[in-house]
């Protein structure tokens, strides 16, 4: 399980997708819920810094933007459920709509 304040690395060819290699992450918190079941208590959402070999992916057809894969990440902060919900309730309606559609 990933922890705050730690750096994680993976080695090999960095590739996006389910058969890819590397740490996959989104530029927006609400987009992570399109990939993972937000109700599942084992899913954790974190703020991170990706570096080394970052690959960017954008799929306008499915309205998935700002997706990345990297060979190295640093976990800045792991959000609690309360922090995640507070973030969206205090945000813009666009972010809230995207959040609710994924949650």
VMD Tcl script that draws the C-alpha trace (Angstrom):
set ca {
  {0.00 0.00 0.00}
  {1.33 3.44 -0.89}
  {2.22 5.82 1.95}
  {2.64 9.59 2.19}
  {6.17 10.89 1.92}
  {7.53 7.91 0.01}
  {8.83 7.58 -3.52}
  {8.03 4.51 -5.64}
  {9.72 3.32 -8.83}
  {9.01 0.78 -11.53}
  {11.50 -0.31 -14.16}
  {10.85 -1.22 -17.75}
  {9.23 0.29 -20.83}
  {6.60 2.84 -19.76}
  {3.31 2.30 -21.58}
  {-0.25 3.51 -20.97}
  {-3.18 1.10 -20.65}
  {-4.23 -2.09 -18.92}
  {-1.32 -3.97 -20.47}
  {1.02 -1.07 -19.79}
  {3.81 -0.61 -17.31}
  {4.19 2.26 -14.86}
  {2.17 4.25 -12.35}
  {-1.05 5.52 -13.92}
  {-2.60 8.72 -12.60}
  {-4.96 11.55 -13.57}
  {-4.55 15.30 -13.57}
  {-7.94 15.73 -11.84}
  {-9.08 13.90 -8.74}
  {-12.59 13.24 -10.07}
  {-11.22 11.45 -13.13}
  {-9.70 8.72 -10.96}
  {-13.25 7.61 -10.14}
  {-13.79 6.69 -13.79}
  {-11.24 3.93 -13.35}
  {-11.84 2.81 -9.79}
  {-14.96 2.16 -7.73}
  {-15.03 5.10 -5.30}
  {-17.34 3.24 -2.93}
  {-14.73 0.51 -2.39}
  {-13.09 1.27 0.96}
  {-9.75 -0.11 -0.26}
  {-9.42 2.49 -2.99}
  {-7.26 5.39 -1.87}
  {-6.85 8.67 -3.74}
  {-3.64 10.63 -3.32}
  {-1.96 13.78 -4.46}
  {1.34 12.84 -6.07}
  {4.23 14.02 -8.14}
  {5.11 11.92 -11.16}
  {8.56 12.11 -12.69}
  {10.91 10.12 -14.91}
  {9.52 9.02 -18.22}
  {6.08 10.58 -18.02}
  {3.76 9.65 -20.89}
  {0.62 11.76 -21.46}
  {-2.62 10.30 -22.80}
  {-5.80 12.11 -23.84}
  {-8.98 10.44 -25.13}
  {-11.39 13.14 -26.27}
  {-13.92 10.59 -27.55}
  {-14.57 9.25 -24.05}
  {-13.89 12.67 -22.45}
  {-10.86 11.41 -20.51}
  {-8.31 14.17 -20.18}
  {-5.01 14.61 -18.40}
  {-4.05 10.97 -17.89}
  {-0.44 10.06 -17.31}
  {1.86 7.12 -16.69}
  {5.26 7.47 -15.08}
  {8.12 5.28 -13.91}
  {8.43 7.15 -10.62}
  {5.97 8.81 -8.22}
  {6.20 10.60 -4.89}
  {3.09 10.44 -2.67}
  {2.41 13.94 -1.34}
  {-0.88 13.31 0.48}
  {-3.36 10.43 0.80}
  {-6.88 11.85 1.07}
  {-9.47 10.66 3.56}
  {-13.03 10.09 2.33}
  {-14.11 13.24 4.17}
  {-11.41 15.32 2.44}
  {-12.42 14.00 -0.99}
  {-16.10 14.87 -0.51}
  {-15.26 18.28 0.99}
  {-13.03 19.03 -1.98}
  {-15.87 18.51 -4.43}
  {-18.56 20.21 -2.38}
  {-16.44 23.35 -2.19}
  {-15.43 23.19 -5.87}
  {-16.94 24.25 -9.15}
  {-20.12 22.64 -10.45}
  {-18.18 21.17 -13.41}
  {-15.91 19.23 -11.04}
  {-18.86 18.19 -8.87}
  {-20.77 16.84 -11.88}
  {-17.73 14.84 -13.02}
  {-17.18 13.58 -9.46}
  {-20.79 12.43 -8.99}
  {-20.86 10.66 -12.36}
  {-17.85 8.60 -11.29}
  {-18.73 8.12 -7.64}
}
mol new
graphics top color blue
foreach p $ca { graphics top sphere $p radius 0.5 }
foreach p [lrange $ca 0 end-1] q [lrange $ca 1 end] { graphics top cylinder $p $q radius 0.2 }
display resetview
